[in-house]
């Protein structure tokens, strides 16, 4: 009797973290799966799944995949379950299961989640995703019924990978087709995904997805060349967070050191009629055997953002607005959405082009005085171009010199805001140095 009462609560939330410390054992996902296969009614209680890990940041594990310790005897029931689905890739699935590949175990868990509403997968559980992708496509995108759940209740999805190259993975293998099925979910409202850039972008079903309930989307890894493909299917998107990233280790035909502002604006324009909150971030990093940060270049213009009339909140790197090279003829009012209420400007990409690696590309040339000057130029007549403006935040991570943003300069910033009648603040963030 007590077990009957307790089990719905005990199984409603599944949370497993692959520990960093050794010899701590890996998460008990095998034991959980054996229980669910033997008592399938328990899987119906699971509404919340969170699988994460910490091994990736250990140097040794960047060059190999972790494995789950398994024995043949404890896999018998799991193998029988896979055979029972009748999926055409069952032999591969079972082979990966016997090898202890986390991908195969996560796929087996997903294959039983008929009522899941929240799903978070990251790091150790997303480094290999081929089997997970096959299961998702079979369950969501294909017309054949394999008895898999259709995830009709899933509202909140996170499928994340760290920035940069995974040295254990084949660079040619992309996770794109493994994540795209989530866009076909009828109830999905919030999605965070690290979607890699394929050679060719193809949706995994015969028709385009219509995620009409999707209002919040957070994207990493995917670059501006394919950002528009994803945003084109969103009809009611209100919040978008997109992270631009580059290092030499991930460079290919799509991932280049060029920030294509025209392409970014064109991609985001797909959501212009509904988007109210946009957050853009950017980072370049050391990759491969690099000792110096690569050079980054902006091309095109952010001017098209002025016409995003629904946008109320915007966070954007300074170089996206005015580039890296000092040019006091540029005007912030020419690139800021006219109905903006709260603007956050970051110094993302300030560290780049170490020692002028690309001599013809500029380093960050803007001083705090230059930034203040462009703000003054805008705010002296801000009501004419951005009449709903309420606050501006400078969110800075790279204040390197003692004289930079000195107390006197910060006072000038506050005085500028007070005189204009707009809240103006500077927030300094602590960051880990390379």
VOLUMNU-803203 format. One line per field, with one value per residue: x negated, y, z of N, C-alpha, C in turn; residue in one letter; residue number from 1. Coordinates in steps of 0.05 Angstrom, whole numbers. Example, Ala and Ser with C-alpha at 12.3 -4.5 7.8 and 13.67 -1.06 7.14 Angstrom:
2
nxx = -264/-257
nyy = -114/-45
nzz = 156/142
caxx = -246/-273
cayy = -90/-21
cazz = 156/143
cxx = -264/-258
cyy = -66/1
czz = 156/157
code = a/s
pos = 1/2
REM end
This chain:
434
nxx = -17/-37/-79/-51/-29/-74/-106/-89/-108/-162/-183/-170/-207/-269/-335/-402/-471/-532/-588/-646/-690/-734/-742/-685/-623/-590/-526/-465/-437/-429/-407/-359/-334/-327/-290/-246/-235/-219/-176/-135/-94/-113/-143/-105/-98/-139/-155/-193/-259/-328/-391/-459/-529/-599/-647/-669/-700/-747/-813/-830/-782/-766/-784/-764/-705/-661/-642/-589/-590/-573/-542/-530/-486/-454/-433/-396/-339/-334/-353/-314/-270/-285/-286/-232/-210/-216/-245/-285/-339/-354/-395/-443/-432/-430/-482/-511/-491/-512/-565/-566/-554/-532/-494/-460/-434/-408/-373/-342/-317/-287/-252/-212/-185/-127/-98/-130/-147/-187/-252/-320/-382/-452/-523/-559/-517/-502/-543/-549/-499/-472/-438/-398/-378/-357/-315/-283/-268/-240/-198/-173/-175/-167/-121/-112/-89/-122/-110/-131/-136/-101/-115/-79/-67/-111/-141/-184/-249/-317/-378/-441/-509/-579/-615/-661/-710/-699/-744/-740/-703/-682/-693/-662/-613/-551/-502/-454/-407/-391/-369/-331/-279/-253/-229/-181/-146/-82/-69/-113/-143/-187/-254/-322/-380/-438/-456/-488/-525/-506/-528/-488/-425/-369/-303/-276/-228/-172/-146/-147/-161/-113/-117/-77/-68/-116/-152/-199/-265/-330/-393/-454/-519/-499/-508/-500/-488/-452/-415/-369/-339/-319/-290/-252/-209/-184/-128/-105/-145/-173/-217/-285/-349/-413/-476/-537/-595/-666/-725/-791/-791/-740/-730/-702/-667/-622/-629/-663/-710/-680/-632/-571/-531/-488/-465/-451/-412/-374/-360/-337/-295/-253/-224/-205/-154/-134/-173/-197/-238/-306/-368/-434/-496/-568/-630/-699/-751/-808/-830/-844/-912/-922/-954/-943/-888/-840/-831/-773/-721/-672/-619/-574/-513/-478/-433/-382/-354/-328/-276/-249/-194/-166/-202/-225/-264/-334/-395/-462/-526/-576/-609/-573/-539/-570/-618/-689/-728/-746/-700/-672/-632/-590/-524/-486/-431/-417/-417/-389/-329/-268/-227/-248/-256/-290/-358/-416/-485/-541/-611/-628/-671/-713/-766/-804/-838/-893/-957/-953/-938/-911/-929/-904/-855/-818/-836/-800/-782/-756/-751/-733/-717/-703/-658/-624/-617/-587/-540/-524/-513/-469/-432/-421/-379/-342/-287/-264/-278/-278/-229/-208/-247/-275/-317/-389/-441/-509/-543/-598/-656/-710/-744/-803/-846/-870/-854/-810/-742/-740/-726/-711/-695/-652/-618/-606/-577/-531/-512/-499/-456/-420/-411/-387/-342/-339/-350/-416/-466/-527/-551/-599/-627/-655/-702/-730/-798/-838
nyy = -24/26/31/36/86/118/111/141/192/183/168/209/250/245/249/252/258/253/240/281/268/214/150/152/121/114/144/111/90/42/7/34/29/-26/-34/-4/-32/-81/-67/-34/2/40/76/111/147/183/248/287/294/296/295/300/317/318/301/317/362/345/333/282/258/286/263/214/173/166/105/61/14/-53/-118/-180/-209/-172/-143/-171/-165/-114/-118/-151/-116/-78/-110/-120/-73/-72/-38/-18/-12/-42/-80/-49/-15/-51/-70/-23/-17/-62/-47/-8/45/110/136/95/78/124/130/84/97/142/117/98/139/161/202/246/313/350/353/346/342/334/345/289/257/273/272/231/216/186/140/159/199/167/140/183/203/158/157/207/229/192/151/98/55/40/29/66/123/185/233/274/306/335/393/425/427/411/404/398/417/429/489/489/441/372/326/272/259/245/295/301/279/301/328/346/323/292/325/358/332/348/397/383/371/375/403/432/485/512/511/492/485/454/457/428/448/426/394/397/423/389/376/325/300/287/334/404/425/451/485/512/527/541/587/605/602/577/577/546/535/527/565/630/618/575/590/617/576/548/587/600/566/578/607/636/656/687/698/696/668/669/642/660/629/615/580/558/503/485/502/503/496/526/546/599/654/700/746/750/800/817/768/749/786/778/724/727/758/726/718/768/790/772/770/792/794/791/761/764/733/725/692/679/630/593/540/473/470/522/581/634/679/676/720/761/782/830/833/867/896/918/947/933/917/959/960/922/921/898/886/890/882/877/845/852/844/895/899/878/920/966/948/929/967/1033/1084/1141/1164/1130/1114/1097/1099/1085/1030/1008/977/1011/1011/995/980/963/959/920/923/886/869/826/787/822/804/782/767/764/793/814/771/766/812/851/857/892/901/905/970/1009/1055/1069/1122/1131/1097/1121/1169/1155/1139/1187/1217/1190/1194/1247/1260/1219/1209/1218/1176/1127/1123/1095/1079/1057/1037/1027/982/970/913/886/847/850/890/914/950/995/1048/1044/1055/1086/1113/1166/1165/1131/1161/1200/1170/1157/1208/1223/1188/1206/1259/1250/1223/1169/1105/1086/1041/1007/943/901/840/780/739/676/674/657
nzz = 0/18/-19/-67/-60/-56/-102/-149/-136/-126/-175/-209/-220/-250/-239/-257/-249/-279/-244/-230/-199/-190/-158/-165/-178/-243/-262/-241/-288/-315/-277/-267/-318/-322/-281/-302/-349/-329/-299/-329/-319/-284/-314/-334/-295/-297/-308/-311/-331/-321/-343/-336/-336/-313/-331/-379/-376/-354/-373/-394/-411/-454/-498/-505/-501/-446/-414/-395/-344/-357/-356/-390/-369/-342/-383/-411/-408/-427/-479/-499/-498/-536/-583/-584/-602/-657/-690/-747/-737/-694/-684/-685/-643/-600/-602/-588/-537/-510/-510/-474/-487/-473/-504/-525/-479/-461/-504/-496/-449/-465/-500/-468/-444/-438/-416/-407/-391/-383/-406/-400/-427/-428/-440/-421/-436/-486/-522/-558/-603/-641/-637/-603/-636/-678/-652/-637/-688/-707/-671/-675/-727/-768/-807/-791/-739/-683/-632/-598/-553/-568/-549/-538/-495/-481/-462/-448/-470/-467/-499/-499/-514/-498/-519/-574/-601/-596/-580/-583/-620/-687/-733/-777/-765/-750/-704/-722/-747/-706/-668/-692/-694/-648/-659/-682/-643/-613/-567/-549/-515/-495/-515/-512/-548/-575/-636/-689/-749/-810/-871/-909/-898/-877/-863/-820/-832/-878/-883/-864/-797/-749/-698/-661/-609/-589/-555/-531/-549/-547/-574/-590/-619/-673/-732/-766/-819/-819/-782/-799/-823/-780/-752/-788/-785/-738/-709/-668/-636/-580/-547/-560/-555/-576/-589/-615/-639/-645/-659/-681/-681/-693/-744/-809/-872/-860/-808/-794/-783/-792/-776/-799/-807/-838/-853/-803/-786/-827/-816/-764/-777/-791/-746/-733/-727/-679/-640/-578/-542/-547/-544/-558/-559/-560/-575/-582/-581/-556/-597/-618/-627/-613/-590/-589/-592/-645/-702/-712/-755/-773/-820/-864/-838/-779/-785/-803/-758/-736/-753/-724/-695/-653/-615/-549/-510/-515/-519/-537/-569/-570/-619/-657/-665/-681/-701/-698/-709/-694/-704/-704/-733/-736/-713/-658/-657/-707/-710/-669/-647/-657/-619/-572/-502/-461/-464/-468/-473/-489/-479/-509/-550/-546/-529/-579/-641/-625/-620/-670/-707/-755/-796/-827/-805/-755/-686/-624/-621/-592/-540/-471/-469/-522/-528/-491/-518/-564/-539/-516/-562/-582/-539/-533/-564/-559/-554/-603/-636/-608/-572/-529/-495/-434/-403/-403/-403/-392/-398/-377/-386/-393/-369/-368/-357/-306/-310/-341/-349/-302/-235/-244/-298/-294/-263/-300/-336/-306/-297/-349/-360/-321/-338/-387/-372/-371/-345/-334/-329/-307/-306/-280/-297/-270/-301/-324/-339/-396
caxx = 0/-55/-94/-33/-25/-100/-119/-85/-125/-190/-191/-162/-231/-293/-358/-427/-495/-556/-606/-673/-710/-738/-728/-656/-610/-572/-498/-453/-416/-423/-388/-333/-322/-318/-265/-225/-228/-205/-151/-131/-75/-128/-152/-84/-99/-162/-148/-216/-284/-351/-416/-481/-555/-621/-672/-679/-720/-772/-829/-830/-757/-761/-795/-750/-678/-657/-626/-574/-597/-550/-547/-510/-463/-435/-423/-378/-313/-336/-355/-287/-254/-293/-276/-203/-201/-217/-258/-304/-366/-356/-421/-462/-424/-439/-511/-521/-484/-531/-590/-564/-552/-510/-473/-441/-419/-390/-352/-324/-300/-267/-233/-192/-175/-102/-86/-151/-141/-212/-275/-346/-405/-476/-550/-565/-494/-497/-567/-542/-470/-461/-415/-376/-365/-341/-291/-266/-257/-220/-176/-160/-175/-162/-94/-110/-84/-139/-102/-147/-119/-102/-124/-59/-65/-137/-139/-210/-270/-345/-396/-463/-537/-597/-628/-687/-712/-700/-766/-734/-683/-688/-684/-642/-588/-536/-479/-431/-383/-383/-355/-309/-252/-239/-213/-156/-129/-59/-66/-138/-141/-214/-275/-350/-392/-464/-451/-512/-521/-509/-535/-463/-404/-345/-284/-274/-201/-164/-134/-160/-148/-97/-118/-61/-69/-144/-155/-226/-285/-358/-409/-483/-534/-490/-516/-480/-480/-429/-396/-344/-324/-305/-271/-231/-186/-171/-106/-97/-168/-174/-244/-307/-376/-431/-505/-556/-620/-686/-754/-803/-785/-714/-728/-695/-656/-602/-639/-685/-713/-665/-605/-555/-509/-465/-453/-439/-387/-355/-351/-320/-271/-231/-208/-202/-127/-127/-196/-198/-262/-327/-394/-456/-522/-589/-655/-720/-766/-830/-821/-866/-938/-926/-963/-933/-860/-838/-819/-745/-713/-644/-612/-546/-503/-456/-413/-355/-341/-312/-248/-237/-177/-156/-224/-225/-289/-355/-423/-478/-554/-582/-618/-550/-527/-587/-643/-713/-745/-736/-687/-654/-610/-568/-504/-472/-403/-414/-418/-373/-301/-256/-209/-263/-253/-314/-381/-441/-507/-563/-637/-634/-691/-735/-791/-806/-860/-917/-982/-945/-941/-902/-938/-886/-830/-824/-831/-780/-794/-738/-757/-708/-708/-689/-632/-608/-611/-565/-516/-516/-502/-442/-413/-413/-353/-332/-258/-255/-283/-271/-213/-199/-271/-274/-342/-412/-461/-534/-550/-626/-672/-738/-756/-830/-864/-861/-841/-787/-718/-748/-703/-703/-680/-627/-601/-596/-557/-507/-502/-487/-430/-402/-404/-369/-318/-340/-368/-440/-483/-549/-555/-624/-626/-680/-705/-755/-817/-848
cayy = 0/49/33/46/115/132/108/163/214/175/165/232/265/229/268/238/274/237/255/287/255/185/130/152/105/129/145/84/89/14/-3/47/18/-54/-31/5/-53/-103/-56/-12/22/61/96/130/168/201/273/305/279/314/280/318/306/336/289/329/383/332/331/255/251/301/248/188/174/150/81/51/-14/-70/-146/-192/-218/-150/-131/-189/-153/-90/-127/-161/-93/-67/-128/-118/-49/-77/-17/-31/-8/-55/-93/-28/-5/-71/-70/0/-22/-81/-33/12/72/124/142/73/77/147/123/65/112/158/99/91/163/168/226/266/341/366/336/360/324/351/335/261/244/283/272/213/219/173/122/177/211/147/135/207/204/137/163/232/238/171/141/71/54/20/28/85/146/207/257/295/323/347/423/439/410/421/384/416/409/452/502/479/415/348/312/243/255/250/322/299/270/323/320/362/307/280/345/370/321/363/419/373/365/393/419/444/514/522/493/500/464/458/444/431/458/403/400/404/424/375/369/296/289/295/361/422/426/475/487/536/535/547/616/611/585/583/561/549/520/533/591/646/606/557/601/623/551/541/608/603/549/588/626/651/659/713/701/682/672/656/645/658/618/607/575/544/475/478/515/488/513/543/559/616/677/723/751/760/814/816/742/747/802/764/700/734/771/707/721/796/797/763/771/815/792/779/761/754/732/716/685/664/617/577/514/457/476/551/596/661/680/682/745/760/805/834/842/874/917/912/968/922/913/983/954/901/938/884/880/908/877/869/844/850/852/921/897/874/946/986/936/930/990/1059/1100/1159/1173/1111/1123/1075/1101/1073/1001/999/976/1036/1009/982/990/957/951/912/921/871/871/801/788/841/789/769/776/768/799/819/747/774/839/870/859/909/892/922/997/1027/1061/1076/1149/1129/1086/1142/1189/1146/1139/1215/1225/1178/1201/1275/1262/1192/1207/1219/1151/1105/1137/1078/1071/1060/1031/1017/969/961/888/885/826/853/916/904/970/1008/1073/1039/1058/1097/1125/1191/1158/1119/1183/1213/1152/1161/1235/1222/1175/1224/1282/1241/1211/1140/1090/1078/1028/990/919/887/812/765/717/661/681/634
cazz = 0/19/-44/-87/-56/-58/-128/-168/-128/-128/-203/-225/-228/-252/-241/-255/-256/-281/-226/-240/-183/-193/-174/-162/-200/-261/-253/-242/-308/-322/-257/-272/-342/-316/-266/-319/-368/-315/-288/-348/-308/-270/-333/-338/-274/-302/-322/-310/-333/-322/-345/-341/-328/-308/-340/-404/-370/-347/-397/-405/-422/-479/-521/-506/-491/-422/-418/-372/-339/-361/-360/-408/-355/-335/-407/-425/-409/-443/-506/-507/-502/-562/-604/-585/-617/-686/-705/-765/-727/-668/-681/-678/-616/-580/-602/-572/-510/-499/-507/-452/-498/-460/-525/-527/-454/-462/-524/-484/-430/-481/-512/-449/-431/-451/-403/-400/-397/-382/-413/-401/-434/-433/-437/-426/-447/-513/-539/-580/-604/-665/-630/-593/-660/-692/-636/-639/-715/-709/-654/-681/-755/-788/-806/-780/-710/-669/-604/-583/-545/-588/-534/-542/-471/-476/-464/-443/-479/-469/-512/-499/-515/-494/-542/-582/-613/-579/-593/-586/-641/-715/-739/-799/-755/-738/-689/-731/-752/-681/-651/-706/-688/-626/-670/-691/-620/-613/-542/-540/-510/-490/-525/-513/-564/-588/-662/-706/-776/-828/-899/-921/-878/-886/-841/-819/-840/-905/-882/-845/-770/-742/-669/-657/-581/-582/-550/-523/-563/-541/-593/-590/-639/-700/-741/-779/-844/-815/-762/-812/-828/-756/-744/-808/-778/-714/-715/-645/-619/-565/-536/-574/-546/-596/-582/-637/-628/-665/-655/-704/-679/-704/-770/-832/-892/-848/-784/-802/-765/-802/-765/-822/-794/-856/-851/-777/-786/-844/-803/-742/-788/-792/-721/-727/-720/-652/-621/-559/-525/-563/-531/-575/-546/-579/-562/-596/-560/-565/-606/-629/-614/-614/-566/-592/-601/-674/-710/-719/-771/-778/-846/-865/-820/-761/-789/-806/-732/-729/-760/-708/-679/-629/-596/-525/-496/-532/-509/-562/-567/-582/-647/-675/-670/-694/-710/-681/-715/-684/-725/-689/-750/-733/-694/-646/-664/-734/-708/-646/-653/-650/-596/-550/-475/-445/-481/-455/-491/-477/-493/-522/-572/-542/-533/-606/-659/-609/-634/-698/-723/-782/-794/-840/-789/-732/-659/-611/-620/-577/-512/-456/-477/-548/-523/-479/-538/-581/-523/-514/-588/-584/-518/-534/-579/-559/-555/-631/-651/-590/-552/-506/-480/-405/-390/-418/-385/-403/-384/-386/-374/-400/-361/-362/-348/-282/-317/-358/-334/-276/-221/-258/-322/-286/-255/-325/-347/-290/-303/-376/-357/-305/-354/-408/-361/-377/-327/-347/-309/-316/-290/-287/-291/-267/-320/-322/-360/-411
cxx = -17/-70/-76/-29/-51/-111/-114/-102/-155/-200/-183/-185/-255/-316/-384/-449/-519/-578/-633/-694/-711/-749/-698/-643/-594/-543/-485/-431/-409/-403/-360/-319/-312/-292/-242/-216/-212/-178/-144/-111/-89/-137/-131/-84/-120/-153/-172/-242/-307/-376/-438/-507/-576/-648/-685/-701/-746/-788/-827/-805/-749/-769/-783/-722/-676/-639/-612/-582/-572/-560/-524/-484/-443/-424/-401/-350/-313/-338/-328/-268/-260/-283/-246/-193/-199/-230/-280/-333/-371/-383/-443/-457/-434/-469/-522/-514/-504/-559/-589/-562/-528/-487/-452/-424/-399/-367/-332/-306/-279/-245/-210/-178/-149/-90/-106/-143/-166/-235/-300/-368/-429/-501/-553/-541/-486/-521/-564/-511/-457/-436/-392/-362/-348/-314/-272/-253/-235/-195/-160/-156/-166/-134/-90/-107/-101/-132/-118/-129/-122/-110/-104/-57/-90/-135/-166/-233/-297/-363/-422/-490/-554/-606/-653/-687/-713/-721/-760/-715/-694/-676/-662/-615/-574/-511/-453/-406/-373/-366/-331/-282/-238/-222/-185/-137/-106/-56/-91/-135/-168/-234/-302/-365/-419/-463/-475/-505/-526/-520/-511/-441/-379/-328/-279/-247/-194/-152/-149/-146/-132/-96/-103/-61/-97/-147/-183/-245/-313/-375/-438/-494/-525/-498/-495/-471/-456/-409/-369/-327/-308/-283/-248/-206/-172/-151/-100/-121/-169/-202/-264/-333/-394/-460/-522/-583/-639/-712/-765/-796/-759/-710/-721/-682/-636/-613/-665/-688/-699/-638/-589/-530/-484/-450/-439/-412/-366/-343/-331/-294/-248/-213/-201/-174/-118/-148/-196/-223/-284/-354/-414/-482/-543/-615/-674/-739/-790/-820/-845/-891/-943/-937/-954/-904/-859/-826/-790/-738/-683/-640/-582/-539/-481/-432/-384/-340/-324/-282/-235/-219/-167/-177/-225/-252/-310/-382/-440/-507/-559/-592/-595/-537/-544/-614/-666/-729/-731/-725/-666/-632/-586/-550/-488/-442/-397/-412/-401/-344/-286/-238/-222/-257/-278/-336/-405/-463/-530/-589/-647/-652/-712/-762/-790/-829/-885/-941/-976/-950/-932/-907/-919/-860/-836/-820/-808/-793/-778/-748/-731/-698/-694/-661/-613/-599/-588/-539/-506/-502/-474/-423/-406/-387/-340/-302/-248/-258/-276/-254/-205/-223/-269/-300/-364/-432/-486/-543/-578/-641/-702/-749/-784/-849/-852/-845/-815/-762/-724/-724/-693/-686/-653/-607/-589/-574/-530/-495/-488/-459/-410/-392/-384/-343/-316/-359/-392/-459/-505/-552/-580/-622/-654/-680/-730/-773/-827/-871
cyy = 25/53/44/76/130/132/131/188/208/175/190/248/247/249/252/256/255/252/259/271/225/174/129/137/123/128/118/81/61/2/8/34/-11/-53/-24/-17/-75/-93/-31/9/45/83/118/152/189/224/291/289/299/297/298/304/326/325/304/349/371/326/303/247/267/284/220/191/157/125/73/22/-32/-99/-158/-199/-195/-136/-147/-177/-129/-97/-137/-138/-81/-84/-125/-93/-54/-56/-29/-28/-22/-68/-72/-18/-25/-72/-47/-4/-41/-68/-11/41/87/130/120/71/100/141/103/78/128/141/91/115/173/194/248/294/359/346/353/340/341/334/305/247/254/283/252/212/204/156/139/189/192/142/159/209/182/144/187/237/217/159/113/71/32/18/47/109/168/233/280/315/339/377/437/420/425/399/399/403/433/464/487/450/393/329/282/238/259/277/322/290/293/313/332/345/294/299/356/358/336/386/410/367/385/411/434/474/527/502/507/478/473/443/450/438/436/413/410/402/411/369/339/284/299/323/378/421/452/477/512/545/543/578/624/591/595/565/567/531/528/562/605/634/588/568/607/599/544/561/610/586/558/609/644/655/687/718/684/689/656/663/640/649/611/601/559/515/466/490/495/507/533/559/573/639/702/724/765/774/815/790/738/761/788/739/707/747/752/709/750/804/789/767/796/816/777/783/748/755/721/711/672/653/603/550/499/463/506/561/625/660/688/710/741/785/806/843/848/895/906/930/957/917/936/977/931/914/924/881/901/905/866/868/837/858/879/919/891/900/964/974/939/956/1015/1075/1117/1170/1154/1121/1098/1075/1089/1042/990/999/999/1035/995/996/986/946/944/909/907/876/844/805/810/827/774/781/783/773/804/794/751/804/859/873/875/893/910/950/1017/1030/1067/1104/1148/1118/1106/1163/1181/1145/1168/1224/1214/1191/1231/1280/1235/1189/1207/1192/1126/1115/1121/1069/1077/1055/1020/1006/962/937/880/864/831/881/909/924/985/1033/1069/1039/1065/1108/1150/1185/1146/1140/1197/1196/1156/1188/1237/1210/1193/1247/1274/1229/1181/1127/1079/1066/1012/968/905/858/800/742/702/668/655/621
czz = 0/-7/-66/-85/-63/-87/-147/-161/-132/-157/-220/-236/-228/-257/-237/-264/-257/-266/-239/-225/-189/-167/-168/-184/-218/-251/-258/-263/-316/-303/-261/-296/-337/-300/-284/-339/-354/-304/-305/-338/-294/-289/-338/-317/-279/-319/-325/-310/-337/-321/-353/-332/-325/-319/-363/-399/-359/-373/-410/-420/-447/-503/-522/-493/-465/-429/-392/-368/-341/-362/-377/-394/-350/-359/-421/-429/-427/-473/-517/-513/-530/-585/-607/-600/-647/-702/-723/-756/-700/-663/-673/-650/-595/-579/-585/-543/-496/-495/-486/-462/-485/-479/-526/-503/-453/-481/-512/-463/-444/-492/-494/-436/-444/-440/-396/-409/-398/-387/-416/-405/-440/-429/-442/-439/-475/-531/-562/-580/-627/-658/-619/-617/-675/-678/-639/-667/-718/-694/-663/-710/-775/-785/-794/-750/-698/-640/-586/-575/-566/-575/-537/-519/-466/-482/-463/-450/-478/-479/-518/-501/-509/-520/-549/-592/-592/-592/-597/-610/-668/-723/-761/-789/-740/-724/-699/-733/-726/-664/-665/-701/-666/-636/-680/-667/-618/-589/-533/-538/-507/-500/-523/-527/-575/-615/-680/-734/-796/-855/-914/-900/-890/-862/-843/-826/-868/-906/-862/-818/-767/-711/-659/-628/-572/-579/-541/-536/-557/-558/-590/-612/-668/-708/-758/-806/-842/-795/-775/-818/-804/-749/-764/-801/-752/-721/-692/-625/-606/-555/-551/-562/-564/-589/-606/-625/-651/-651/-678/-704/-691/-733/-792/-853/-881/-824/-791/-782/-774/-789/-787/-811/-812/-854/-824/-776/-803/-831/-781/-752/-790/-768/-714/-718/-692/-631/-604/-543/-541/-548/-549/-559/-566/-564/-583/-575/-573/-574/-618/-613/-612/-587/-566/-602/-630/-678/-718/-735/-774/-807/-847/-844/-803/-765/-792/-780/-724/-734/-745/-687/-654/-607/-574/-510/-516/-517/-533/-557/-582/-612/-666/-682/-687/-703/-690/-684/-705/-707/-711/-707/-748/-710/-684/-654/-692/-733/-685/-654/-642/-625/-572/-524/-459/-464/-463/-476/-477/-492/-502/-546/-568/-543/-560/-621/-643/-627/-664/-716/-752/-783/-806/-825/-764/-706/-648/-607/-603/-548/-497/-463/-504/-545/-511/-499/-556/-565/-520/-540/-592/-564/-518/-549/-580/-563/-584/-645/-634/-567/-528/-489/-451/-392/-408/-397/-402/-386/-393/-371/-377/-394/-351/-350/-324/-289/-333/-341/-305/-262/-234/-282/-316/-276/-280/-338/-332/-295/-330/-374/-342/-322/-376/-398/-367/-357/-342/-326/-323/-296/-299/-278/-287/-287/-315/-345/-373/-396
code = x/x/x/x/x/x/x/x/x/x/x/x/x/x/x/x/x/x/x/x/x/x/x/x/x/x/x/x/x/x/x/x/x/x/x/x/x/x/x/x/x/x/x/x/x/x/x/x/x/x/x/x/x/x/x/x/x/x/x/x/x/x/x/x/x/x/x/x/x/x/x/x/x/x/x/x/x/x/x/x/x/x/x/x/x/x/x/x/x/x/x/x/x/x/x/x/x/x/x/x/x/x/x/x/x/x/x/x/x/x/x/x/x/x/x/x/x/x/x/x/x/x/x/x/x/x/x/x/x/x/x/x/x/x/x/x/x/x/x/x/x/x/x/x/x/x/x/x/x/x/x/x/x/x/x/x/x/x/x/x/x/x/x/x/x/x/x/x/x/x/x/x/x/x/x/x/x/x/x/x/x/x/x/x/x/x/x/x/x/x/x/x/x/x/x/x/x/x/x/x/x/x/x/x/x/x/x/x/x/x/x/x/x/x/x/x/x/x/x/x/x/x/x/x/x/x/x/x/x/x/x/x/x/x/x/x/x/x/x/x/x/x/x/x/x/x/x/x/x/x/x/x/x/x/x/x/x/x/x/x/x/x/x/x/x/x/x/x/x/x/x/x/x/x/x/x/x/x/x/x/x/x/x/x/x/x/x/x/x/x/x/x/x/x/x/x/x/x/x/x/x/x/x/x/x/x/x/x/x/x/x/x/x/x/x/x/x/x/x/x/x/x/x/x/x/x/x/x/x/x/x/x/x/x/x/x/x/x/x/x/x/x/x/x/x/x/x/x/x/x/x/x/x/x/x/x/x/x/x/x/x/x/x/x/x/x/x/x/x/x/x/x/x/x/x/x/x/x/x/x/x/x/x/x/x/x/x/x/x/x/x/x/x/x/x/x/x/x/x/x/x/x/x/x/x/x/x/x/x/x/x/x/x/x/x/x/x/x/x/x/x/x/x/x/x/x/x/x/x/x/x/x/x/x
pos = 1/2/3/4/5/6/7/8/9/10/11/12/13/14/15/16/17/18/19/20/21/22/23/24/25/26/27/28/29/30/31/32/33/34/35/36/37/38/39/40/41/42/43/44/45/46/47/48/49/50/51/52/53/54/55/56/57/58/59/60/61/62/63/64/65/66/67/68/69/70/71/72/73/74/75/76/77/78/79/80/81/82/83/84/85/86/87/88/89/90/91/92/93/94/95/96/97/98/99/100/101/102/103/104/105/106/107/108/109/110/111/112/113/114/115/116/117/118/119/120/121/122/123/124/125/126/127/128/129/130/131/132/133/134/135/136/137/138/139/140/141/142/143/144/145/146/147/148/149/150/151/152/153/154/155/156/157/158/159/160/161/162/163/164/165/166/167/168/169/170/171/172/173/174/175/176/177/178/179/180/181/182/183/184/185/186/187/188/189/190/191/192/193/194/195/196/197/198/199/200/201/202/203/204/205/206/207/208/209/210/211/212/213/214/215/216/217/218/219/220/221/222/223/224/225/226/227/228/229/230/231/232/233/234/235/236/237/238/239/240/241/242/243/244/245/246/247/248/249/250/251/252/253/254/255/256/257/258/259/260/261/262/263/264/265/266/267/268/269/270/271/272/273/274/275/276/277/278/279/280/281/282/283/284/285/286/287/288/289/290/291/292/293/294/295/296/297/298/299/300/301/302/303/304/305/306/307/308/309/310/311/312/313/314/315/316/317/318/319/320/321/322/323/324/325/326/327/328/329/330/331/332/333/334/335/336/337/338/339/340/341/342/343/344/345/346/347/348/349/350/351/352/353/354/355/356/357/358/359/360/361/362/363/364/365/366/367/368/369/370/371/372/373/374/375/376/377/378/379/380/381/382/383/384/385/386/387/388/389/390/391/392/393/394/395/396/397/398/399/400/401/402/403/404/405/406/407/408/409/410/411/412/413/414/415/416/417/418/419/420/421/422/423/424/425/426/427/428/429/430/431/432/433/434
REM end
